[in-house]
Amino acid sequence: MTDQSQQIYTSIDLELTGFDPGLDEILEVGFTKFTLGAGGPKVISSWQSVFQPSKTVRHKILGLTGIMESELESAPKFSEHREFIAREIKDTILVGHGLALDIRFLEAGGIPLPNQFIDTLDLAQWILPTYHSYNLESLMHLFSIKHLEAHRALSDSQAVIELLTRMLAIHQGFSAELKTQIQDLISQQMFSWQSLLSESLEPAAYPEVQVEQPEITSEQLAELQENSIIHLPLGTGVSDASLATNLAGRKATLALPDKHAVLQLWKQGLVAPIFASSDLFNEQKFSALCNGDLSNPELVKFLLKVSVWKAVNWQHRTVLDLNLSFFGGQFKSLISDDVEMQTPSQPVLAIDHRTLLKDYAEETSDGGFLVIKDLLSFEEAAGMSFGSRLSWGGVISRLRSIYNPEIDAGNRDLRDEVMTALAATDLFFSLVVLELSRRFFGRTAVSFDELEMEHPISFTKLHNASGNFLDKLRLMAPHQPELNSTISSLDAFFTKNSSEAKWIDFGQKHCVFRTEPLEFKSRIAKITKQYESVSVIESMSNQPLLDYLVERLGLESFTRANNQYQESKKVQVVASGSGFWSPDLLPAVMLFGDAEEVKSYYDDNYRNLKLMGQVYAEKYSGGGNKLLRNYGIRSNSVLLVSQPGLARMSHSNLRAKTLIIAGLPQPVDHPYQRALRIFWRDRFPEIEHIEAVKLLQRCFEHIDINSIERCLVASDEPEAIISMARGFEFLI
C-alpha cells in the first residue's frame, strides 16, 4: 500500500465573475494544503486573496459571494500573485468540488497545473447515490459541517477537505462485500481518487436523511364524498399521508401529482405503490452490465452508484430514489424496463397521475374508490400522457438499448444494424433542424399548420424523409418493442387532425415531434369508469380556472363541496421601484413576470434593499432549494422571484408578511398554447389568460397564504394585475 500521508494535496476554490474563461475573471482564490493519513487530514498551510477585476462586477456576483466592492477596490491584480499560486500548487494533487471550471480559469490565467486532480463531486455521485443535491452547500448541510462563508474561496476549500474525509470514512464503513464489488468495478480504471479508498480512516455510518413527516389529520376529510370535487382553501390542504391514512380499510387508489410522493408514502408504510415499468429496477440487466466490459469510465461510475444504492438503500424495487439528475440518466434504461408492472394486493394503492393515465390506463381495475389530488396537475399530466413525444435523444436511447457502441454493451450481433439506424436517426433529425432553422429563423417551435401552409415544399420534403427514416426503424423494432410507438407517432404526425395540436420543438442537436390532444373528456371517462366512484381534492383559489379544468376533464356532473375560504386580503397599489419598502413589510415575497424583470429590479434596487434586510433573488442567490431555504431562515428576508421560476421549484411553505405582485408573465407564444386558445375561445373566454392564472396559482401554492397580512401591487400600470388578482378567492 502506498503511503498517502506523504502526498501533499491542495484543496482549491475560485470565485469568478462568470463562466467563460475568455471573457470573465478570477475574483478570489483560496486554497488549503494538507496531507491525509489514518488520523485524518493535517493542514499544512492556507492562503486566500481577492483580486481587482478589470471590469465592474455584476451585483449578482457580489450578492452570491458576499465580496464587497470596497474589498475589490483595494485588492491586487491577479497577475501579481500568478507565480506565487503556481509555485504553491506545484507537485501537489488539486482537490475541489466541481473542479473543472476552476481548472479552466487557472489555465486561462497562465497557471501551470499539476497532473492529478480529485473532484469530490465525482465521489459524492456514487458514495451518496440517493441524496437529492450534490452542490457543496447542500452536502455541508447533510454532514452538519460548519460552513459560515459559503461562496468565499478559502471557506469553500476548507469545507471540501472535510467533505472528502467524511465520504472516505463512509466508504470505510461499507461492508466487506460491497468494498470488494467496488474494487472489482474499478480494477480496469485509473480514477484519481482510487488510491484514497485504501486510507485507514475511522469508519462512519451511512448518513440518514431526516424527512419531516407531515401531521396526519382526519377532520379535513369529513366531507369526502363519492363523485365529488372537494375544495380545500390554500394553506389548509390535506397532506398525502393524511389522505392515505384516512383511506385505510377502504378499497381505494390514491392518484398523486408526483411519483416521488408515491415512493415516500410507501416508505412510510401507508400504501402499496404502483410504478411505471420504466422506473422499475431490473436486477438481471444490472448483473449483466457488472459482468460485462468495464473499460468505459462513465459506465463504471454509474455501476458504482447503483451498487452502493443496492447495498445501503431501504428498497431496490424502483430506481426513483437514485439521484440521476446530475449524472447517470443516460444509463437508466440499461438497468430498468422489461419488468412487468403488477398491481399490489394491499387495499390502499398509490399511483402518480402520469402512470395512471398512460401506463396504467389500459389495465383492468378492481374498482374501488379513486381519489385524485390536485386537479391542475392532473390536467397537465393528461395532456402529456394522451399525447406523444418523439425526440432525437429518445430514439437514440432506444436504439442504444439494443446495442450501445459507446460502451460496447448489448447485442453485439446487431452492431452493424444499430450503427446504421443511429446514423439514419442523426441524419433525419439534423435535416429537420436545418430545414426549420432556415424557414423559421430565430424560432424554437413550429406548428404543423405553419409548416404545411407557409412552406409546403419543406413539409413534403420532411414527410418523405420521415418515410425513409421509418423504414430503417422498422428493421430494428423486433429487437426493441418500444420502437413501435416511435414509428406510429412519427407516422401519425404528418396526418392532419383538428382535435390535436402538433408541433416541432427544435434547436442545436435538439428536436422533438410533439402531439397533444385539445380535448380529452372521453379518455378521462374511460379511466374513471373503471372505479366505483371518484373524488377529487383540490386547493384551487381561482374560480374561472377551476371551471375550465372541470369542463376540460369532463367532470361537470361532479358535486362541488366547498369548505370555508380564507379571509380575504385587500390589494393595495404602490408605485414601482423601492420607495414603498420598509422593515415592517418583512419577510416579503415579490413576484415578477419573468427572470429578466427580477434581474432588472435587483440591479436597480440592490443597495436600498440590502440596507433594509437580507435579499435573496432568483439566479442571484443559488439554486431553487437553496434560495427558498435561505429565505426562510431569517425574519428580515426579501425574496425576489419570477412566477415561472417559483412555480418550477420544489414545493415549500414560504411564510411572508407581505406579498408583492410586480408583474405578470407574457402570454405564451407557443404552438400548443395558441391551439388551445383557438379551440376553447368560444366556450371559455378566459382562456386568453389561463397560463398566467395557472402560474399564479402554482406560486400561491408555495406560499403560506394564512401568514400574509397585506398584498401590494407594485406597478406603474397595475390594472392588468389587479384584474387577474380579483379572480383569486383570497384577494379583493
N, C-alpha and C positions, 0 to 999 in steps of 0.2 A: 504494500500500500504506500502510495506517495505521501510524504509528509506535507500536508496542505498548510500547516501552521507557518511554514517559512515563506509561503507565497503572499505577496502583498496585493491587496485589492484596493481599487479606488471607486467608491460609490459617488457618482457624479450626477448633478442635475443642473439644467439650464432653464432660465426664464427668458422668453422670446417675445419679440414684437409681432410675430405672425408665424406662418408655417412654411414660407418659401425662403430657403437659404440664399437665393439670388436677389431677393428684394428686402427681406426682413433682417433684423439684427439681434444679437445676443444682449439682453438687458442685464442678466445676472448669471454668475457661475458660482456654484457651491460644491465642494467635494470633501469627502472624509476618507482618509486612507486607513486601512485596517488589515489585520490578519484574522484567520479563522481556524480554530482548533477545537479540541474536545471541551474546553471550558467556554466555548462561545467566541464571539468576536472581541478583538482587542484593538481599540482605536490608537493609531499612531499619531495622526495629526488631522487637522481640518482647516479649511480656508473658504472664504467667500468674498465676493466683491460685486457691487453694482457698477454698470458701465454706462457712460453717457452716449446715447444714440445720436445719430446724425439728423434724425427727423423727429418731429413731435410724436409722442406715443399716444395712441388712442386711449380714451377713458376706459374702454372695455378692458384693456390690458392692465391698466393701473388698478381698476376695481378687482380684477381677478387675482392679481399677485399681491396687492397691498403695498406695492412700491410707490413711494411718494414722489411727486415732481421735484420737491426740494432735494431728495436723495440723488436724482439724476443730474441736477444742475451742477452739483459739486463733485460728481463721480469722474474717475479717469476714463480714458478711451480704452476699448478692448485691446487695441494694438499694443498698449503699454504693458500689458500682462501676458501677451501671447507666449513669449519664450518661457516665462515662469510656469505657466499652465502646462506647456508641452514637457518641460523638464520634470514636473511633479508627477505626471501620469505615465511617464516613460517606464517601460518594463513592469507595469502593473496590469492587472486584469480589470477592465472597466465593468462596473456594475450599475445598473439603473433600472427604472420601471418604465417600459415603453421607450427603450433606449435609442431606437432607430432614428428618430427625428433629431435628437441631441447630437448623435454622431454626424449626421449630415451637416449640421451647423458648425460643429467643430472643424470638420474637414474644409468647409467653405471659409472658415476663419483662419485657415492656414496652420492648424494644429496637427502634427504627425501623430497618428493614433497607434496604440498597441494592437497586437494581432488578435487578442481574445476579448470577448465581451460576454457578460452574463446578464440577460434580461429577466428580471423577476416576474415580468408579465407572462413569459413562457412557462415558468414553473407554476404560477398561480392557475394557469389554464387547466392543468391536469391534476395538480395536488388538491385543488378545491373545485371539483367538476360541477357542483350544483350551486355554488354561490352566485348570487344574482348580478353582481357587478365586480369587475376587475380593476376599476380605477383605484389609484393609490389611497385616496382619502376613504373610500368605502372599505378597503382592506384594513386600513388602520382602525376603523370602527369595529370591524369583525374581531380583531385581536386586542381591542381596548388599548392600543398603543397611543401614547400621548403625541399629539401632532398639532401643536399650538399655532404654528405658522405655515399652514398649508399653502402651497404655491410660492413659497420662498425657497431658494435653491438649497441652502445649507440644511434647513429643516427637512426638506424632502430627501436629501441624500442620507441623512441620519435615519429617517424613517425606513428607507429602503433596506438598510443594514438589519434593522430589527425585523422587518418583514421576511427577508431572506433567512434569518436564523429561525424564525418561527416555522416557516414552511419546511425547512430541512429537519427540524425537530418532529414535525408531523410525519414526515417520511420515515424517520427512525421509529415512530410508533406504529407503523403499518405491520401487519402480520408477516411472518417469515415467508409464507406462501405468496403474498402479494409482492413483496420485495423481490422474490425470485422471478415472478412473472414480469416485473418491471425490467429487471436486468436482461431477461430473455428478449424483450421487445427492443431494447436499446443496444443490443450487442453489436449490431451492424452500423451503428451511428457514431457520430463524434460531436454530440451536443456539448457546448461549452460548460454546462453545469453537471455533466455526468460524474466527474470525479468528486464533486461535493456530496453526492449521495452516500459516499462511504465515510463521511465525517461521523465521529462517535459523540454526537451531541445527546443531551438528555432527551429521551423520547417524550413527545407531547401527545395528548389525546386529540382526536379529530374535533374541530370546533363545532359546537352545536349552535345553529342559528335560531334564536328565540323569535317566534312569530306571535305577535299579540293576538290573542283569541278574542273574538267579539263576544259581547254578552248575549247569552241565549235567552230570549223572552218569548212569551206566548200571547200576551194580551193583544198585540197588534194584529193577530190573525183571527180575532174573534168573528170577523165578518167575511172570512174566506168562503166564497160560495161557488157553486158549480156554474160553468159557462158565464163567468163574470169578469169584469175588469175592476180590480181593487186599486183605488188611488190612495197612496200614502204620501203626504207632503214631503218636500225636500227636507232632509235633516231628520226625518222620523222613519225612514225606510227600514224594513226588517232585514237583518243580516242573513247571509246564506245559511249559516249554522242554525239560526232560529227557524228558518223555513224547513230545513231538513229535520230538525228535532220535532217540529210541530206536525210533520207528515208521518212520523214514525208510527208504525202499526197500520198504516194505510197502504194500499197497493198504489204507489204513486211514482211518477217520473218528474224530476225537477230539472228544468232546462235553464241553464245559466249562460250569461254572455261569454264567459271566458273558460277555456278548458283547464287553465291552471286553478281556477276556483273549484272545479270538479276534483282535481287532484288534492287540493287542500282539505275538502270535506271527506274524501276517502282517508286521508292521513289522520283525520280526527275520529275516524270510525263511525261517521254518521250516515254514509251512503255506500252503495256499491256503484262503482264508476263504469261508464261506457266510453271507451276511447276509440278514435278513428284508427283504422288499420295502419295508416302511415305513422302513427305515434306509438305503435307497439314495438317492443324490443324483440328482435329475432336472434335468439341465442346461437342457432346453427350458423347464421351468416357471420356473426361476430367471431365464433370459433374458427371458421374457415379463414377469415382475414388474419387472425393471430397466427395461424399455422401456415400462412402463405408467404409471399415475398415481402420482406420487411426492409427493403432498401430505400423506400421513399420516406424522408424525414417527417413530412407533413402528416402522412398516414399514421406513422408510428406515434406522433404526439397525440393524434386523435385516439388511437388504441390505448395509449396510456390513460387518457381521460376517462374512457369507458371502463377500463379495468379498475381504476380507483373507485369510480361510481358504483360498479357492481359490488365491490368489497365493503364499502362504507355506507352505502345508501340504504334506507329503510325498505325500498322496493326496487325491483327492476323488471316490472311488467311493462311500464311505459317509459319512453325516453323524455317525457315532458319536463322533468326536473333536471335534465342535463342542460347546462347553460351553453348553448351553441350559437349565441348571438354574436360573439366576437370571433370565434374560431370553431370549425368543425361542422358547420351547417352543410358544407359541400359533400361531406361524407355520410350524412344522416341516413340516406336511403340504403347505404351499404349494410346497416345494422337494423333496419326496420322494414316494414311492409311484409307482404307474403305471410301475414299472421291472421288467422280467421278472427273476425270480431264477434264476440259472443255476448249474449245477454245474461247478466248475473241473475241469480235467483232471489237475492235479498229484496224485501218488499219496496224499500225506497231506493230508486235509481237516480243517478245524476248524469247529465249529459250536457255538453255545450251546444249552443244554438246551431253552429255550422254543421256539427256532426249529426245532430237530429235532422236537419233539413236536407243534408246532402248524402252522407254516408249511411244514415240510419233510416232514411225516408222510405225506402222500399221494403224494410223489414216488417214482419207481421207483429204488431204489438199485442201484448196480452191484455190490452185495455187498461183499466185503472184510471187514475187521476193524473192529468198532465198540468203542471204548474210552470208557467213561463214567467221569468223575471226579466224586466227591462224591455219594454216594447220597442224603444228606439234601436237598441242593439239587435233585437230580433228582426226588425225590418231591414237593417243594414246587412245582417247575415243572410237574409232571404235573397237579397239582390246578388250577393256574391255566390251563394250556393246554387241558385237556379240558373245562373249564367255560366259562361265558360271563359276560361283564361288560358290562352295558348302563348307561352313565352319562349323566346330563343333559349334562355337558360334552362327552362323546364324540359324542352326536347333534348338538349344536350345531356341533362341529368338522367333522363330515362334511357337514352342510348348507352350512356356510361354504366348504367346498372346492369347491362348485358356484358359489356367488357369495357374496362376503364384503361385506356392506353397510358394515362399519366402514371399509374401505379402498377400497370400490368396485372390487373386483377379481374377475375370474372371468367367468362367462357372464351378461352384463348382460341378455340376452333373457329370462332366467329370474328376474329380480329379484323380481317380484311373487310368483311361486310360492314362492321361497325364503323371502321375508319371511312369507308365510302359514304355511309349515312351521315356521319359527323361532318364531312366535307360538304355534302349536299345541304345540310342544315345551315352551316355558316354561309354558304353561297346564297341560299334563298333569303334568309333574314337580312344579309348585307344588301341584297338587291332592293328589298322593301325599304330599308332605311335610306339608301341612296336615292331611290325614286321619290320618296315622300319628302326628303330634305330638299330636293331640287324643286319640287312642285309647291311645297308649303314651307318656304324658307322662314326660319325663326319659330316655327310651331313645334310642339312636342306631342300633339294628339290630333288625329284627323278622323272624322266620322266616315262611315260607309257612304252616306249620301253625298258628302262633299267630294269624295274621291270619284264616285261614279258620275256625278253630274258635272263637276268642274274640270275633271281630267279623265275622260272616258278611255283614252288610249292607255294611260297609265293603269287604269283599273283593269282593262283587258290584259295588259302585259303581266300584272301581278297575279291575276286569276290563272292565266296559263302557266306561269311559273309555279304556282301552288300545286297544279295538277302534276307537273313533273316531280316536284318535291314529294308529294304524297305517294307516288309510285315507289320511291325509294323507301319510304317509311313502311309501306305495306309489306315489304320483304322482311322487315325486322319485327313486325307485330306478333308473329307466332312465338317469338322469344321474349317479348315484353308486352303482356296484355294491356298495360296502361296506354300503350301507343294507339290502341283502337279508339280511345276517347280523343286523343290528339288528332287523329285522322278525321274523325267525324266532325270535330269542332271546326277545323280549318275548311273542310269541305262545305259545311253549312254556312260559314261566314260569308261566302260570296253569293248567297241566295238571299234576296231581299225579304224582310219580314217586318211589317209595320208595327207589330206588338213588341219588338225588341229594339234596343239601342245597340248599335255596332260601331266600334271604333278601333283605331290602332294607336297605342302609345309607343313612341319611338325616341331614340336618342343614340348617341355613340355607343355601339355594341349593346344596345338595349332595344328590344322590340317585343310588343305584346299585342296579340289579337284578342279583343275583349267583346263579349256579348252579354248583355244583361236585360232581363225582361222589364217592361214598363209596368206590367200589372201581373200579379201572381196570386190572386184570390183562390183560384181553383186548386193550385198546387198546395197552398197552405191548408185548404179544406181537406185535401186528400190525406194529409198527415194527421190533422187533428181528429178526423172522424174515426181513426183507429183507437181513440181513447173514449172511455165512457163519459168523461166530462173534462173541460179545460178551464183553467183560471189563469188570469194574467195579473201580475203585480207590478205596478209602475209608480214612478215618482215624477211624472210629467208635470211641470209647472206652467206650461203654455197650452191653453185650451185649443187654439187653432191647430197646433202641431199634433196634439192628441187626436183631434178629429180626422186629420189627414192620415195618420198612421192606422187608425181603426178602419177607415174606408179602404186604404190600400191593402191591408191584410185581410179584409173580408170579415171583420169582427163586429159589424153593425148590429147584429142580433144579440150581442152580449149585454148583460145588465151591467150598468156602471154604478159602483158603490164608492162614493166619495167620503173620505174621512175629513175632519176639520182642517181647513187650510191654515197656513202660517199667518201670523199677524203681518199686515201689510206695512211696507216701508215706503215712506214718501220720497219721491225723487226730487232732488234739488239741483238746479243748473248753476254751474260756476264757469268762469272763463278758463280757457285752456292756458297752459303754462304751469308755473309753480306757485303763483301768488296766493292760491287758496290753501296751501299746505300749512298745517300747524301740528305741534306734537300731540294734541288731544285727538287727532284723527287716527293715530296709530294704535295697533297694527292695521295696515291697509293693503288691499289688493286693487291694482289698477289694470283694467283690461283694455287692450288695444286691438285694432282690426287686423294687423299683421306685424311680423317681426321688424319690418322697416320702420314702422311707427314707434315701436319700442326703442329701437336704436336712436332715432331722431330725438325722442323725448329724453332719453338717458343722456345723450351727448349735450343737449341744451340745458339740462337742469341738474346735472350730476352734483355740482358743488353745493347748490342750495339744499338738495335732498340729503346730502351727507351731513350737513350741519344739524339736521333735524333728527336723523335716525340712521339705521342700518339699511342700505339699499341693496336689493337683490333683483337682477334683471335677466331676462331670458337671453341666452347666448353670451352673457357677460359674467355670469356667476356660476359656471359649471353646468353639468347636465341636469335633466329634469328632476331626478330623485334627489340629488344634492341640493338643487335650487329650493325645492319645496321643504326639505328637511331643515336647511339652514334658516329659511324664513320663519319656520315655526319655533325656533329656539328662543328668539328674543321678542319682547313685547313692543319694542320700538322699531319694528321692521316695516319696510315698504317692498312690495312685490310688484314689479313691472313685467307683464307677460301678455303675449298675444292670445287671442281667443283660440286660434288653431293650435298654438303651442300648448296651452293648458289642457285643451281637450285631448291631446295625444299622450299626456303624461299619466303616470300611474295614479290610480285613484287615491285621494287623500281626503283629509277633513280640515281644510285650511280655516283657521279661526281669524276673523278680521272684524275690527270695529267699524271700518268704513269700506264700502265697495264703490269703486270709481270706474265708470264706463267712459272711455275716452275715444272710442271709435268702433265702427262695425266693419267686418270683413267685406271686401268687394264681392259682388256676385261671381260665382264660379263660372268662368267661360270655358267649359269643358263639354265635349260631345254628349256625354251621358246626362249632365245636368241640363243642357239645352233641350235634349229629347224629353226629359221628364217634365220640364216646364211647358213644352208644347202639348204633351199628351194630357196633362192634368189641368191646364189653364182654365178650361170652361167649367169643370166640376169643382175646382178649388182655386179661386183667385189668389189666395195667399201663397201659392206655390212659388211666386217670384222671389220671395224672401225666405223660403223654407230652410235653405242651407245655413243662412245666418242665424236663424232661430235655433236650429239643431246645435250649432256651435255654442250659443249662449246657454242652452240647456245643459250641455256637457260641462261647460265651465261652472255653472251653478251647482252641479253635482259634486264638484271638487271643493266647494266652499261650505262651511257650516253656516247656513243661512240664518240660523237662530242666533248666531253671535253678531250679526250685522245690526248696527244701531242706526246707520244712515247710508243712503245711496246717493252718490253725486254723478252728474253727467258733466264731464269736463270737455267742452267742445264749443267752438265758435259757431257751429251750425248744429245745434242739439236736436232739432225737430225729428230727424230720422231715428235717432237713438231713442228718444222719448216715445215715439210711436211704436217702436218694436218692444220697448220695455213694458209698455202697458199690456202686452199680451201675456205677461207672466203674472201669476196669481198673487205674488207677494210684493209687487211693485205697483205703486199708484202715482 
